[in-house]
Amino acid sequence: MPRDLDLSDHDEVARRVVLPVLEALYREGELVGWVLRVANDRLLLSVTTVDEVDEYDLGWDGSGSVEAAEVAYFLSDRIEEYISETSFGWGEQRSMRGPIPGPVADG
């Protein structure tokens, strides 16, 4: 797979990784909000649900290009595990299916 995502481009990370994963895994009324932020040179995703706030480390903010699919599936795996332990998703096995969006063509 190509290294097709720059983690320092937060808009692209949101469009290609965060939104597809959150939309695939959370049902209406479960997700309250989310924020991408940088702390100690790490790109972090804070996800607020009806139960609590959880945080996920997406990698070093200045790491250059990474594989978008790899980051998406890593995040999906962590959130799937979290959801199965919440009051709204207790014991459920949710998963992200399908491809993630590709990069925006230059031009």
DOMARMI-972424 format. One record per residue (C-alpha): y negated, x, z; residue number from 1; residue in three letters. Coordinates in steps of 0.5 Angstrom, whole numbers. Each point is the difference from the previous one (the first is absolute). Layout:
R      v      u      w  num  residu
R      Y      X      Z  NUM     ALA
...
//
This chain:
R      v      u      w  num  residu
R      0      0      0    1     MET
R     -7      2     -1    2     PRO
R     -5      3      5    3     ARG
R     -5     -6     -2    4     ASP
R     -4     -2      6    5     LEU
R     -5      4      3    6     ASP
R      0     -2      8    7     LEU
R     -8      2      0    8     SER
R     -1     -6     -5    9     ASP
R      0     -5      5   10     HIS
R     -1     -6     -4   11     ASP
R      6      2     -5   12     GLU
R      4      1      7   13     VAL
R     -2     -7      2   14     ALA
R      1     -3     -7   15     ARG
R      7      3     -2   16     ARG
R      3      1      7   17     VAL
R     -3     -4      6   18     VAL
R     -1     -7     -4   19     LEU
R      7      0     -3   20     PRO
R      3      2      6   21     VAL
R     -3     -5      5   22     LEU
R      0     -6     -5   23     GLU
R      7      1     -1   24     ALA
R      2      1      7   25     LEU
R     -4     -5      4   26     TYR
R     -1     -8     -1   27     ARG
R     -6     -4      1   28     GLU
R     -3      0      7   29     GLY
R      4      6      2   30     GLU
R     -5      6     -2   31     LEU
R     -7      0      3   32     VAL
R     -3      6     -3   33     GLY
R      1      7     -2   34     TRP
R     -5      6     -1   35     VAL
R      2      7     -3   36     LEU
R     -4      6      4   37     ARG
R      0      7      0   38     VAL
R      2      4      7   39     ALA
R      1      7      1   40     ASN
R      1      1     -8   41     ASP
R      5     -6      0   42     ARG
R      0     -6     -4   43     LEU
R      2     -6      5   44     LEU
R      1     -7     -1   45     LEU
R     -2     -5      6   46     SER
R      4     -6     -1   47     VAL
R     -2     -6      5   48     THR
R      5     -6      0   49     THR
R      0     -6      4   50     VAL
R      4      4      5   51     ASP
R     -4      7      1   52     GLU
R     -3      6     -4   53     VAL
R      5      5     -3   54     ASP
R     -2      6     -3   55     GLU
R      4      4     -6   56     TYR
R     -2      7     -2   57     ASP
R      0      1     -8   58     LEU
R     -1      7      0   59     GLY
R     -5      6      0   60     TRP
R     -7     -3     -3   61     ASP
R     -1      6     -5   62     GLY
R      7      1     -2   63     SER
R     -1     -1     -7   64     GLY
R      5     -4     -4   65     SER
R      6     -3      2   66     VAL
R      5     -5     -2   67     GLU
R     -3     -7      1   68     ALA
R      7     -3      0   69     ALA
R      2      5      5   70     GLU
R     -6     -2      5   71     VAL
R      1     -8     -2   72     ALA
R      8      0      2   73     TYR
R     -2      5      6   74     PHE
R     -5     -5      3   75     LEU
R      4     -6     -2   76     SER
R      6      3      4   77     ASP
R     -4      1      6   78     ARG
R     -3     -7      0   79     ILE
R      7     -3     -2   80     GLU
R      2      3      7   81     GLU
R     -6     -3      4   82     TYR
R      0     -7     -3   83     ILE
R      8     -1      2   84     SER
R     -3      2      8   85     GLU
R     -6     -5      0   86     THR
R      0     -7      2   87     SER
R     -1     -3     -7   88     PHE
R      5      4     -3   89     GLY
R      5      1      5   90     TRP
R      7      3     -3   91     GLY
R     -2     -2     -7   92     GLU
R      1      5     -6   93     GLN
R     -6      0     -4   94     ARG
R      0      5     -6   95     SER
R     -5      2     -5   96     MET
R      3     -1     -7   97     ARG
R     -3      2     -7   98     GLY
R     -4      5     -3   99     PRO
R     -7      2      3  100     ILE
R     -6      0     -4  101     PRO
R     -1      6     -5  102     GLY
R     -7      4      0  103     PRO
R     -6     -2     -4  104     VAL
R      0      2     -7  105     ALA
R     -6      5     -1  106     ASP
R     -5     -2     -5  107     GLY
//
